[in-house]
Amino acid sequence: MAESRHVVPNAGGGWDVRKPGASRASAHTDTQAQAQDRAREILGNAGGGEMLTHGRGGEIRAKDTIRPGNDPRNIPG
């Protein structure tokens, strides 16, 4: 199964990066943009996957495929 992270609003304020099924957030940030950046970093380090960004009402607003951060094909030769 491919990795995925959801950027979701936190009930106490700010935004969380969550892995489906996890009991805790992978990261917590002040802004949605910061959470998206952190989700991209986490997924890149994990070999790539899908980032889903939710709105304040819980609806999925955007989906983005993140490429692996350590892909050997990206090394300049």
N, C-alpha and C positions, 0 to 999 in steps of 0.2 A: 504494500500500500504506500502511495506517495505521501510525503510529508505535507502538512498544511498548518497554517496558523491563521487565526481569526483576530482581527483588530476590533475590539468591542469597547463600548463605554463602561466605565466602572461606576457602580452605584454611589460610591463615596466621592466621585470626582475623578477627572483624568480619564486615561484610556489604558486598556490592558491588551497584551498580546497573549492569546491563549491557544494551546494545542487541544484539539477535540479530545474529550475524555479525561483530561488532566484535572486534578483537584485544585491546582494553583496556577496562577498566571506565569507565563515565561518571562514577562516584563511588565512594568507599569510606568507610564509616562504622563506628563502634563497635557500634551496635545496629541491629536490624532496623527498629525504628520510625523511626530517623533516616534509614535508607536508603529507607523508604517515603515519608517526607516529601520527600526529595530527588528521588525518581522522580516524584512528583506535580508538583513544581516544574518539572522538566525537560520533562515531557510537556505541562504547561500552557503553557509558553513555546514549545513546538514546534507548538502548535495542537491539542493533545489526543491521546488515544490510550489504549492498554490497559496497565495495570500488572499484572504477574503476580508474586505473592509465593510463593517456594519455601520449604519447610521444610529443616531440616538434612540430611535424607535425600535431598533433591533433588525431592521431590514438590511439585506445585503445590498450595498451601494456599488461595490466594485470588486472585480476579481483580477488577479495578476499572477502570471506564471513567472517564478523566480528561477533563474539559471544557477547552476552550481557555482560556488565561489572558488572552488579549487579544481576546476576542470583543466586537466593538463593540455587540452587543445587550445586554451587561451594563453599559454605561455609563449612569449615572443621567441622566435628561434633565429 
